[in-house]
Amino acid sequence: MRRRDGSPLWLDERTTGAHPLRRAELRAQPAEEGYDEAWLQHLLYRHPTVLPIEQIETGFGQLIPLCRELPVTFGGGRSGALDVLFVTAEGGLVLVEAKLWRNPEARRSAVAQAMEYAAALFRLSYEGLQNAVLRARAADAERSASIYEIVTQQAAGTDEVEFVDAVSRNLKRGRAIVAVVGDGIREDLVPLAELLQSHAGLRFTFALIELAIYETPQAGVRLVTPSVLAQTALIERGVVQIEDGTGGVGSIVIRDPAVTPSSTSSGRAFGIGEDQFFDLLRQMDPGLPVLLKSFLAKLEERGVYADFQGGLNLKHAAPSGKALNVGTIDKSGYLETSPATWWDRTAIGRTYNQGLAALIGGFVREMNNGEVSAVRTATKRTPRISDFLPMHEEAWLAAIDRYIREAFEAAKEV
């Protein structure tokens, strides 16, 4: 696990003093300082940015608090309440259990409870989730009529139909980030991996997050340092395993036992954003995800990787500076090739775009006084990846190889 040597220092330049900060001890029951589970839950709800979601799922989006103590039922007359539920304007879900523990058994219990809450929530429809959220918020001074209304208070302009559809899909597929947040998390990840294995068929990403709270010399001011101690990647039919990293860092990973050399998938782990992306492509064209995944596997052999930041960016490490980007594919399947000309790559990017335009009988559109260019179809539209795949796959791969080679040759001449 991650180690910290010593305590953070509070430096006061006015007095040239350096004060080691005392770490506050969070307790399962209320303490004199008020640092208990309720305090931690309130902190997370009021300040969602304390959760390092970007480290867990790049480009996941801004967290919007929906409610605390979300009521859920497990069946058999049993019920409970999820500590905190967040959503994004894109319909992403984050389930958080705020738990404090001092022994392995308490930790396993907290993770098991989080899994049980997640399974119960995934059985809800959108209407069922909305009813539960509104019940949890019934005591709030400001009443809301719907989840969508809550979201638009922080993300004005969110399309209601798209938002409801996205949340509904995520509930149906069991797709969310499930996080257990606490203090005093230590080693012994193997039992947790065994526990998660029973839920590997769902499409959630699991994370253990530690929050260290420090008192400062300034009254009413605290230092909060979050750490992602373990997380899974999202993959279907997964086998949960523990991997030992450098420096004694342990991580929970998921492998796909179904992958074979002839598979169209590389078998790599993927995230929620990527899963949602292919889900949307599948709705537009059921065969498109298979074609694109096969293409990505061939790109991966060339060192080109998929970077999901809202859309799918096809990137390659550069000899210097910003990564090379041979195109961005949006969730509707459109391919924008102008990134190939960014970062002073006007000439090699134009050559690349000219080659692609010739494949589909299109043209190259010049922008920003010729510094930027992009492929457009004969009808002056942004091309779709279906314009290139599968008919022009080999030619597109050759164009990418040439672009990367020219980028590295140009760097040598500088």
C-alpha positions as a Markdown table, in Angstrom:
| # | Residue | x | y | z |
|---|---|---|---|---|
| 1 | Met | 0.0 | 0.0 | 0.0 |
| 2 | Arg | 1.0 | 3.6 | -0.3 |
| 3 | Arg | 3.3 | 4.8 | 2.5 |
| 4 | Arg | 3.8 | 8.2 | 4.0 |
| 5 | Asp | 7.0 | 8.9 | 5.8 |
| 6 | Gly | 6.5 | 11.5 | 8.5 |
| 7 | Ser | 3.7 | 14.1 | 8.8 |
| 8 | Pro | 2.9 | 17.0 | 6.5 |
| 9 | Leu | 4.4 | 20.4 | 7.5 |
| 10 | Trp | 2.5 | 23.6 | 7.9 |
| 11 | Leu | 4.9 | 26.3 | 6.8 |
| 12 | Asp | 4.3 | 29.9 | 8.0 |
| 13 | Glu | 6.6 | 32.3 | 6.1 |
| 14 | Arg | 5.6 | 35.1 | 8.5 |
| 15 | Thr | 7.2 | 33.3 | 11.5 |
| 16 | Thr | 9.5 | 31.0 | 9.5 |
| 17 | Gly | 8.0 | 28.3 | 11.5 |
| 18 | Ala | 7.4 | 24.7 | 10.4 |
| 19 | His | 4.7 | 22.8 | 12.3 |
| 20 | Pro | 4.2 | 19.1 | 11.8 |
| 21 | Leu | 0.5 | 18.5 | 11.4 |
| 22 | Arg | -1.3 | 16.1 | 13.7 |
| 23 | Arg | -3.4 | 13.5 | 12.0 |
| 24 | Ala | -7.0 | 13.4 | 13.3 |
| 25 | Glu | -8.3 | 10.0 | 14.3 |
| 26 | Leu | -11.7 | 9.2 | 12.9 |
| 27 | Arg | -13.8 | 7.0 | 15.1 |
| 28 | Ala | -16.8 | 4.8 | 14.4 |
| 29 | Gln | -18.7 | 6.6 | 17.1 |
| 30 | Pro | -18.9 | 10.4 | 17.8 |
| 31 | Ala | -15.7 | 11.8 | 19.4 |
| 32 | Glu | -14.9 | 15.1 | 21.0 |
| 33 | Glu | -13.5 | 16.5 | 17.7 |
| 34 | Gly | -16.6 | 15.2 | 15.9 |
| 35 | Tyr | -14.6 | 13.0 | 13.5 |
| 36 | Asp | -16.9 | 10.1 | 13.1 |
| 37 | Glu | -18.6 | 8.3 | 10.2 |
| 38 | Ala | -21.4 | 10.9 | 10.0 |
| 39 | Trp | -18.8 | 13.6 | 9.8 |
| 40 | Leu | -17.0 | 11.8 | 7.0 |
| 41 | Gln | -20.2 | 11.2 | 5.1 |
| 42 | His | -21.2 | 14.9 | 5.4 |
| 43 | Leu | -17.7 | 15.9 | 4.1 |
| 44 | Leu | -18.1 | 13.7 | 1.0 |
| 45 | Tyr | -21.6 | 14.9 | 0.3 |
| 46 | Arg | -20.7 | 18.6 | 0.7 |
| 47 | His | -17.4 | 18.5 | -1.1 |
| 48 | Pro | -17.4 | 15.8 | -3.8 |
| 49 | Thr | -14.1 | 17.1 | -5.2 |
| 50 | Val | -12.4 | 15.4 | -2.3 |
| 51 | Leu | -13.0 | 12.1 | -4.1 |
| 52 | Pro | -10.1 | 11.5 | -6.6 |
| 53 | Ile | -12.5 | 10.2 | -9.3 |
| 54 | Glu | -10.3 | 11.4 | -12.2 |
| 55 | Gln | -7.6 | 8.9 | -11.0 |
| 56 | Ile | -10.2 | 6.1 | -11.0 |
| 57 | Glu | -12.0 | 7.0 | -14.2 |
| 58 | Thr | -10.4 | 9.6 | -16.5 |
| 59 | Gly | -13.0 | 12.0 | -17.9 |
| 60 | Phe | -15.8 | 10.6 | -15.8 |
| 61 | Gly | -17.2 | 14.1 | -15.2 |
| 62 | Gln | -18.2 | 16.4 | -12.3 |
| 63 | Leu | -19.9 | 14.7 | -9.4 |
| 64 | Ile | -23.3 | 16.0 | -8.4 |
| 65 | Pro | -24.6 | 14.9 | -5.0 |
| 66 | Leu | -28.0 | 13.3 | -5.2 |
| 67 | Cys | -28.6 | 12.2 | -1.6 |
| 68 | Arg | -27.3 | 10.8 | 1.6 |
| 69 | Glu | -28.7 | 7.6 | 3.2 |
| 70 | Leu | -30.4 | 6.3 | 0.0 |
| 71 | Pro | -33.0 | 3.6 | 1.1 |
| 72 | Val | -32.5 | 0.3 | -0.6 |
| 73 | Thr | -34.1 | -3.2 | -0.1 |
| 74 | Phe | -32.2 | -6.5 | -0.3 |
| 75 | Gly | -35.1 | -8.9 | -0.3 |
| 76 | Gly | -36.3 | -11.1 | 2.4 |
| 77 | Gly | -37.6 | -8.2 | 4.4 |
| 78 | Arg | -34.1 | -6.7 | 4.7 |
| 79 | Ser | -33.3 | -3.1 | 4.0 |
| 80 | Gly | -30.5 | -0.6 | 4.4 |
| 81 | Ala | -29.2 | 2.8 | 3.3 |
| 82 | Leu | -26.3 | 3.7 | 1.0 |
| 83 | Asp | -24.2 | 6.5 | 2.5 |
| 84 | Val | -23.9 | 8.8 | -0.5 |
| 85 | Leu | -25.0 | 8.7 | -4.1 |
| 86 | Phe | -23.5 | 10.9 | -6.8 |
| 87 | Val | -24.4 | 11.3 | -10.5 |
| 88 | Thr | -22.8 | 13.2 | -13.4 |
| 89 | Ala | -24.6 | 15.2 | -16.1 |
| 90 | Glu | -23.7 | 12.4 | -18.4 |
| 91 | Gly | -25.6 | 9.9 | -16.3 |
| 92 | Gly | -22.6 | 8.3 | -14.6 |
| 93 | Leu | -23.2 | 6.9 | -11.1 |
| 94 | Val | -20.9 | 6.8 | -8.1 |
| 95 | Leu | -21.9 | 4.9 | -4.9 |
| 96 | Val | -20.0 | 5.6 | -1.8 |
| 97 | Glu | -19.8 | 3.9 | 1.6 |
| 98 | Ala | -18.0 | 6.0 | 4.3 |
| 99 | Lys | -16.6 | 3.5 | 6.8 |
| 100 | Leu | -14.0 | 3.6 | 9.5 |
| 101 | Trp | -12.2 | 0.4 | 10.6 |
| 102 | Arg | -9.3 | -0.8 | 12.6 |
| 103 | Asn | -9.2 | -4.5 | 11.7 |
| 104 | Pro | -9.4 | -6.7 | 8.6 |
| 105 | Glu | -12.8 | -8.1 | 9.5 |
| 106 | Ala | -14.4 | -4.7 | 9.7 |
| 107 | Arg | -12.8 | -3.8 | 6.3 |
| 108 | Arg | -14.2 | -6.9 | 4.6 |
| 109 | Ser | -17.6 | -6.2 | 6.1 |
| 110 | Ala | -17.5 | -2.7 | 4.7 |
| 111 | Val | -16.7 | -3.9 | 1.2 |
| 112 | Ala | -19.3 | -6.6 | 1.4 |
| 113 | Gln | -21.9 | -4.1 | 2.5 |
| 114 | Ala | -21.0 | -1.8 | -0.4 |
| 115 | Met | -21.4 | -4.7 | -2.9 |
| 116 | Glu | -24.8 | -5.5 | -1.4 |
| 117 | Tyr | -25.9 | -1.9 | -1.7 |
| 118 | Ala | -24.7 | -1.8 | -5.3 |
| 119 | Ala | -26.5 | -5.0 | -6.3 |
| 120 | Ala | -29.7 | -3.6 | -4.7 |
| 121 | Leu | -29.4 | -0.3 | -6.5 |
| 122 | Phe | -28.8 | -2.0 | -9.9 |
| 123 | Arg | -32.1 | -3.7 | -9.6 |
| 124 | Leu | -33.9 | -0.4 | -9.6 |
| 125 | Ser | -35.5 | 1.3 | -12.6 |
| 126 | Tyr | -34.9 | 5.0 | -13.2 |
| 127 | Glu | -38.3 | 5.7 | -11.6 |
| 128 | Gly | -37.5 | 3.5 | -8.6 |
| 129 | Leu | -34.1 | 5.3 | -8.1 |
| 130 | Gln | -35.8 | 8.7 | -8.4 |
| 131 | Asn | -38.4 | 7.7 | -5.8 |
| 132 | Ala | -35.7 | 6.5 | -3.4 |
| 133 | Val | -33.6 | 9.7 | -3.9 |
| 134 | Leu | -36.6 | 12.0 | -3.3 |
| 135 | Arg | -37.4 | 10.0 | -0.1 |
| 136 | Ala | -33.9 | 10.4 | 1.1 |
| 137 | Arg | -34.1 | 14.2 | 0.5 |
| 138 | Ala | -37.6 | 14.6 | 2.0 |
| 139 | Ala | -36.2 | 16.5 | 5.0 |
| 140 | Asp | -34.2 | 19.0 | 2.9 |
| 141 | Ala | -35.3 | 22.6 | 3.1 |
| 142 | Glu | -35.3 | 22.8 | -0.7 |
| 143 | Arg | -37.5 | 20.2 | -2.2 |
| 144 | Ser | -36.7 | 18.8 | -5.7 |
| 145 | Ala | -39.3 | 17.2 | -8.0 |
| 146 | Ser | -36.9 | 14.9 | -9.9 |
| 147 | Ile | -33.3 | 13.8 | -10.2 |
| 148 | Tyr | -33.1 | 15.8 | -13.4 |
| 149 | Glu | -34.0 | 19.0 | -11.5 |
| 150 | Ile | -31.2 | 18.3 | -9.0 |
| 151 | Val | -28.7 | 17.8 | -11.8 |
| 152 | Thr | -29.7 | 21.0 | -13.7 |
| 153 | Gln | -29.1 | 23.1 | -10.6 |
| 154 | Gln | -25.3 | 22.4 | -11.2 |
| 155 | Ala | -25.3 | 21.4 | -14.9 |
| 156 | Ala | -27.7 | 23.7 | -16.7 |
| 157 | Gly | -28.4 | 22.7 | -20.3 |
| 158 | Thr | -28.3 | 18.9 | -19.6 |
| 159 | Asp | -30.6 | 17.1 | -22.1 |
| 160 | Glu | -33.3 | 15.4 | -20.0 |
| 161 | Val | -34.0 | 12.5 | -22.4 |
| 162 | Glu | -30.3 | 11.7 | -22.9 |
| 163 | Phe | -29.7 | 11.9 | -19.1 |
| 164 | Val | -32.6 | 9.6 | -18.2 |
| 165 | Asp | -31.6 | 7.1 | -20.9 |
| 166 | Ala | -28.0 | 7.1 | -19.7 |
| 167 | Val | -28.9 | 6.5 | -16.1 |
| 168 | Ser | -31.3 | 3.8 | -17.1 |
| 169 | Arg | -28.7 | 2.0 | -19.1 |
| 170 | Asn | -26.1 | 2.2 | -16.3 |
| 171 | Leu | -28.6 | 0.8 | -13.8 |
| 172 | Lys | -29.6 | -2.0 | -16.2 |
| 173 | Arg | -26.0 | -3.0 | -16.9 |
| 174 | Gly | -24.7 | -2.5 | -13.3 |
| 175 | Arg | -22.3 | 0.2 | -14.5 |
| 176 | Ala | -21.0 | 2.5 | -11.8 |
| 177 | Ile | -18.1 | 3.4 | -9.6 |
| 178 | Val | -18.4 | 1.8 | -6.2 |
| 179 | Ala | -16.1 | 3.3 | -3.6 |
| 180 | Val | -15.4 | 2.5 | 0.0 |
| 181 | Val | -13.9 | 5.6 | 1.7 |
| 182 | Gly | -12.4 | 5.5 | 5.1 |
| 183 | Asp | -9.4 | 6.0 | 7.3 |
| 184 | Gly | -6.8 | 3.5 | 8.4 |
| 185 | Ile | -7.0 | 1.3 | 5.4 |
| 186 | Arg | -4.1 | -1.2 | 5.5 |
| 187 | Glu | -2.9 | -4.3 | 3.5 |
| 188 | Asp | -4.5 | -7.6 | 3.1 |
| 189 | Leu | -6.2 | -7.1 | -0.3 |
| 190 | Val | -6.5 | -10.8 | -1.1 |
| 191 | Pro | -9.7 | -11.4 | 0.9 |
| 192 | Leu | -11.2 | -8.3 | -0.9 |
| 193 | Ala | -10.4 | -9.8 | -4.3 |
| 194 | Glu | -12.1 | -13.0 | -3.4 |
| 195 | Leu | -15.1 | -11.0 | -2.2 |
| 196 | Leu | -15.3 | -9.0 | -5.4 |
| 197 | Gln | -15.0 | -12.1 | -7.6 |
| 198 | Ser | -18.6 | -13.0 | -6.9 |
| 199 | His | -19.6 | -9.7 | -8.5 |
| 200 | Ala | -17.2 | -9.7 | -11.4 |
| 201 | Gly | -20.0 | -10.2 | -13.9 |
| 202 | Leu | -21.3 | -6.7 | -13.3 |
| 203 | Arg | -19.7 | -3.7 | -14.9 |
| 204 | Phe | -18.8 | -1.6 | -12.0 |
| 205 | Thr | -15.4 | -0.2 | -11.1 |
| 206 | Phe | -14.5 | -0.7 | -7.4 |
| 207 | Ala | -12.1 | 1.5 | -5.4 |
| 208 | Leu | -10.7 | 1.7 | -1.9 |
| 209 | Ile | -10.0 | 5.4 | -1.0 |
| 210 | Glu | -8.3 | 6.6 | 2.1 |
| 211 | Leu | -8.8 | 10.1 | 3.4 |
| 212 | Ala | -6.2 | 11.4 | 5.9 |
| 213 | Ile | -7.5 | 14.4 | 7.9 |
| 214 | Tyr | -4.9 | 16.7 | 9.5 |
| 215 | Glu | -5.4 | 19.5 | 12.0 |
| 216 | Thr | -3.7 | 22.8 | 11.2 |
| 217 | Pro | -2.6 | 25.7 | 13.4 |
| 218 | Gln | -5.3 | 27.9 | 11.9 |
| 219 | Ala | -8.6 | 27.5 | 13.6 |
| 220 | Gly | -11.3 | 25.8 | 11.6 |
| 221 | Val | -8.9 | 24.8 | 8.8 |
| 222 | Arg | -8.1 | 21.1 | 8.1 |
| 223 | Leu | -6.0 | 19.4 | 5.5 |
| 224 | Val | -7.6 | 16.5 | 3.7 |
| 225 | Thr | -5.4 | 14.2 | 1.5 |
| 226 | Pro | -7.2 | 11.5 | -0.5 |
| 227 | Ser | -5.4 | 8.4 | -1.7 |
| 228 | Val | -6.6 | 5.7 | -4.1 |
| 229 | Leu | -5.2 | 2.5 | -2.5 |
| 230 | Ala | -6.8 | -0.1 | -4.7 |
| 231 | Gln | -9.1 | -0.2 | -7.7 |
| 232 | Thr | -10.4 | -2.6 | -10.3 |
| 233 | Ala | -10.7 | -2.1 | -14.0 |
| 234 | Leu | -14.0 | -3.0 | -15.7 |
| 235 | Ile | -14.2 | -6.1 | -17.8 |
| 236 | Glu | -16.9 | -8.7 | -18.4 |
| 237 | Arg | -16.6 | -12.2 | -17.2 |
| 238 | Gly | -13.6 | -11.1 | -15.2 |
| 239 | Val | -11.3 | -13.0 | -12.8 |
| 240 | Val | -10.3 | -10.8 | -9.9 |
| 241 | Gln | -6.6 | -11.0 | -9.0 |
| 242 | Ile | -4.0 | -9.3 | -6.9 |
| 243 | Glu | -0.9 | -7.8 | -8.5 |
| 244 | Asp | 2.2 | -6.7 | -6.6 |
| 245 | Gly | 3.6 | -3.5 | -7.9 |
| 246 | Thr | 6.8 | -1.6 | -7.1 |
| 247 | Gly | 7.3 | -0.2 | -3.7 |
| 248 | Gly | 4.9 | -2.7 | -2.1 |
| 249 | Val | 1.9 | -1.1 | -3.8 |
| 250 | Gly | -0.9 | -3.6 | -4.2 |
| 251 | Ser | -3.6 | -3.4 | -6.8 |
| 252 | Ile | -6.8 | -5.4 | -7.5 |
| 253 | Val | -7.0 | -6.2 | -11.2 |
| 254 | Ile | -9.5 | -8.1 | -13.3 |
| 255 | Arg | -8.5 | -10.5 | -16.2 |
| 256 | Asp | -10.7 | -11.8 | -18.9 |
| 257 | Pro | -10.3 | -15.6 | -19.1 |
| 258 | Ala | -12.3 | -15.8 | -22.4 |
| 259 | Val | -9.8 | -13.9 | -24.5 |
| 260 | Thr | -8.0 | -16.0 | -27.1 |
| 261 | Pro | -5.4 | -15.1 | -29.7 |
| 262 | Ser | -8.0 | -15.0 | -32.4 |
| 263 | Ser | -10.3 | -12.8 | -30.4 |
| 264 | Thr | -11.1 | -9.3 | -31.8 |
| 265 | Ser | -10.4 | -7.9 | -28.3 |
| 266 | Ser | -6.9 | -7.5 | -26.9 |
| 267 | Gly | -8.2 | -8.6 | -23.5 |
| 268 | Arg | -7.1 | -5.4 | -21.8 |
| 269 | Ala | -9.0 | -4.0 | -18.9 |
| 270 | Phe | -11.2 | -1.0 | -19.7 |
| 271 | Gly | -13.1 | 1.7 | -17.9 |
| 272 | Ile | -16.7 | 2.9 | -17.6 |
| 273 | Gly | -16.2 | 5.7 | -20.1 |
| 274 | Glu | -15.0 | 3.2 | -22.8 |
| 275 | Asp | -17.8 | 0.8 | -22.0 |
| 276 | Gln | -20.4 | 3.6 | -22.3 |
| 277 | Phe | -18.8 | 4.8 | -25.6 |
| 278 | Phe | -19.1 | 1.3 | -27.2 |
| 279 | Asp | -22.6 | 0.9 | -25.8 |
| 280 | Leu | -23.7 | 4.1 | -27.7 |
| 281 | Leu | -22.0 | 3.0 | -30.9 |
| 282 | Arg | -23.8 | -0.4 | -30.6 |
| 283 | Gln | -27.1 | 1.4 | -30.6 |
| 284 | Met | -26.3 | 3.2 | -33.8 |
| 285 | Asp | -24.8 | 0.2 | -35.6 |
| 286 | Pro | -24.6 | -3.2 | -33.9 |
| 287 | Gly | -21.6 | -4.2 | -35.9 |
| 288 | Leu | -19.5 | -1.1 | -35.4 |
| 289 | Pro | -18.0 | -1.9 | -31.9 |
| 290 | Val | -16.6 | -5.2 | -33.2 |
| 291 | Leu | -14.9 | -3.4 | -36.2 |
| 292 | Leu | -13.5 | -0.6 | -34.1 |
| 293 | Lys | -12.2 | -3.0 | -31.3 |
| 294 | Ser | -10.4 | -5.0 | -34.0 |
| 295 | Phe | -8.9 | -1.8 | -35.4 |
| 296 | Leu | -7.8 | -0.7 | -31.9 |
| 297 | Ala | -6.1 | -4.0 | -31.3 |
| 298 | Lys | -4.1 | -3.5 | -34.5 |
| 299 | Leu | -3.3 | 0.1 | -33.5 |
| 300 | Glu | -2.1 | -1.2 | -30.1 |
| 301 | Glu | 0.5 | -3.3 | -31.8 |
| 302 | Arg | 1.8 | 0.0 | -33.3 |
| 303 | Gly | 2.0 | 1.8 | -30.0 |
| 304 | Val | -1.2 | 3.7 | -30.6 |
| 305 | Tyr | -3.5 | 3.8 | -27.6 |
| 306 | Ala | -7.1 | 4.7 | -26.9 |
| 307 | Asp | -7.5 | 7.7 | -24.6 |
| 308 | Phe | -11.1 | 8.3 | -23.5 |
| 309 | Gln | -11.8 | 11.9 | -22.7 |
| 310 | Gly | -15.5 | 12.2 | -23.6 |
| 311 | Gly | -14.6 | 10.8 | -27.0 |
| 312 | Leu | -12.0 | 8.3 | -28.1 |
| 313 | Asn | -8.6 | 9.8 | -28.9 |
| 314 | Leu | -6.2 | 7.8 | -30.9 |
| 315 | Lys | -2.8 | 8.7 | -29.5 |
| 316 | His | 0.9 | 7.7 | -29.8 |
| 317 | Ala | 3.8 | 8.9 | -27.6 |
| 318 | Ala | 5.6 | 11.8 | -29.3 |
| 319 | Pro | 9.4 | 12.3 | -29.6 |
| 320 | Ser | 8.8 | 15.4 | -27.5 |
| 321 | Gly | 5.9 | 17.5 | -26.3 |
| 322 | Lys | 2.3 | 16.6 | -26.6 |
| 323 | Ala | 1.3 | 13.1 | -27.7 |
| 324 | Leu | 0.5 | 12.5 | -31.4 |
| 325 | Asn | -3.2 | 12.3 | -32.1 |
| 326 | Val | -4.4 | 10.7 | -35.3 |
| 327 | Gly | -8.0 | 11.3 | -34.7 |
| 328 | Thr | -10.9 | 11.7 | -32.2 |
| 329 | Ile | -14.0 | 9.5 | -32.5 |
| 330 | Asp | -17.2 | 10.8 | -30.8 |
| 331 | Lys | -20.0 | 8.8 | -29.4 |
| 332 | Ser | -22.0 | 9.0 | -32.6 |
| 333 | Gly | -19.1 | 7.5 | -34.6 |
| 334 | Tyr | -17.8 | 10.6 | -36.3 |
| 335 | Leu | -14.1 | 10.9 | -36.9 |
| 336 | Glu | -12.4 | 14.3 | -36.5 |
| 337 | Thr | -8.8 | 14.3 | -37.8 |
| 338 | Ser | -7.9 | 17.9 | -37.1 |
| 339 | Pro | -5.9 | 16.9 | -34.0 |
| 340 | Ala | -3.3 | 15.4 | -36.3 |
| 341 | Thr | -2.3 | 19.0 | -37.2 |
| 342 | Trp | -2.2 | 20.4 | -33.7 |
| 343 | Trp | 1.0 | 21.3 | -31.8 |
| 344 | Asp | 3.0 | 22.5 | -34.9 |
| 345 | Arg | 2.3 | 19.4 | -36.9 |
| 346 | Thr | 0.6 | 21.3 | -39.7 |
| 347 | Ala | 2.6 | 19.7 | -42.6 |
| 348 | Ile | 2.6 | 16.1 | -41.6 |
| 349 | Gly | -1.0 | 16.4 | -40.5 |
| 350 | Arg | -2.1 | 17.8 | -43.8 |
| 351 | Thr | -0.4 | 14.9 | -45.6 |
| 352 | Tyr | -2.1 | 12.4 | -43.4 |
| 353 | Asn | -5.5 | 14.1 | -44.0 |
| 354 | Gln | -5.0 | 14.2 | -47.7 |
| 355 | Gly | -4.4 | 10.4 | -47.7 |
| 356 | Leu | -7.5 | 9.7 | -45.8 |
| 357 | Ala | -9.6 | 12.1 | -47.8 |
| 358 | Ala | -8.5 | 10.3 | -51.0 |
| 359 | Leu | -9.8 | 7.0 | -49.6 |
| 360 | Ile | -13.4 | 8.2 | -49.3 |
| 361 | Gly | -13.5 | 10.6 | -52.2 |
| 362 | Gly | -13.6 | 13.6 | -49.9 |
| 363 | Phe | -11.4 | 16.7 | -49.4 |
| 364 | Val | -9.2 | 18.4 | -46.9 |
| 365 | Arg | -10.7 | 21.5 | -45.2 |
| 366 | Glu | -8.2 | 24.2 | -44.2 |
| 367 | Met | -8.8 | 26.1 | -41.0 |
| 368 | Asn | -7.0 | 28.8 | -38.9 |
| 369 | Asn | -5.2 | 30.3 | -41.9 |
| 370 | Gly | -4.0 | 26.9 | -43.0 |
| 371 | Glu | -2.4 | 25.9 | -39.7 |
| 372 | Val | -5.2 | 23.3 | -39.1 |
| 373 | Ser | -6.8 | 20.9 | -41.5 |
| 374 | Ala | -9.3 | 18.0 | -41.3 |
| 375 | Val | -10.9 | 15.4 | -43.6 |
| 376 | Arg | -14.4 | 16.1 | -44.9 |
| 377 | Thr | -16.6 | 13.9 | -47.1 |
| 378 | Ala | -17.7 | 15.0 | -50.6 |
| 379 | Thr | -20.9 | 16.4 | -49.0 |
| 380 | Lys | -18.7 | 18.6 | -46.7 |
| 381 | Arg | -19.5 | 16.6 | -43.6 |
| 382 | Thr | -17.3 | 15.1 | -40.9 |
| 383 | Pro | -16.7 | 11.5 | -41.9 |
| 384 | Arg | -17.8 | 8.5 | -39.8 |
| 385 | Ile | -15.5 | 5.6 | -38.9 |
| 386 | Ser | -17.8 | 3.4 | -41.0 |
| 387 | Asp | -16.5 | 5.4 | -44.0 |
| 388 | Phe | -13.1 | 3.8 | -43.3 |
| 389 | Leu | -13.9 | 0.5 | -41.6 |
| 390 | Pro | -13.7 | -2.2 | -42.7 |
| 391 | Met | -13.1 | -1.3 | -46.4 |
| 392 | His | -10.1 | 1.0 | -45.9 |
| 393 | Glu | -8.7 | -0.4 | -42.7 |
| 394 | Glu | -5.3 | -1.4 | -44.1 |
| 395 | Ala | -4.9 | 1.9 | -45.9 |
| 396 | Trp | -5.8 | 3.8 | -42.7 |
| 397 | Leu | -3.3 | 1.8 | -40.7 |
| 398 | Ala | -0.6 | 2.5 | -43.4 |
| 399 | Ala | -1.4 | 6.3 | -43.2 |
| 400 | Ile | -1.1 | 6.2 | -39.4 |
| 401 | Asp | 2.3 | 4.4 | -39.7 |
| 402 | Arg | 3.5 | 7.0 | -42.1 |
| 403 | Tyr | 2.3 | 9.9 | -39.9 |
| 404 | Ile | 4.1 | 8.5 | -36.9 |
| 405 | Arg | 7.3 | 7.9 | -38.9 |
| 406 | Glu | 7.3 | 11.4 | -40.3 |
| 407 | Ala | 6.7 | 12.9 | -36.8 |
| 408 | Phe | 9.8 | 11.2 | -35.5 |
| 409 | Glu | 11.9 | 12.1 | -38.5 |
| 410 | Ala | 10.8 | 15.7 | -38.2 |
| 411 | Ala | 11.9 | 15.7 | -34.5 |
| 412 | Lys | 15.4 | 14.6 | -35.5 |
| 413 | Glu | 15.8 | 17.5 | -37.9 |
| 414 | Val | 15.0 | 20.1 | -35.2 |
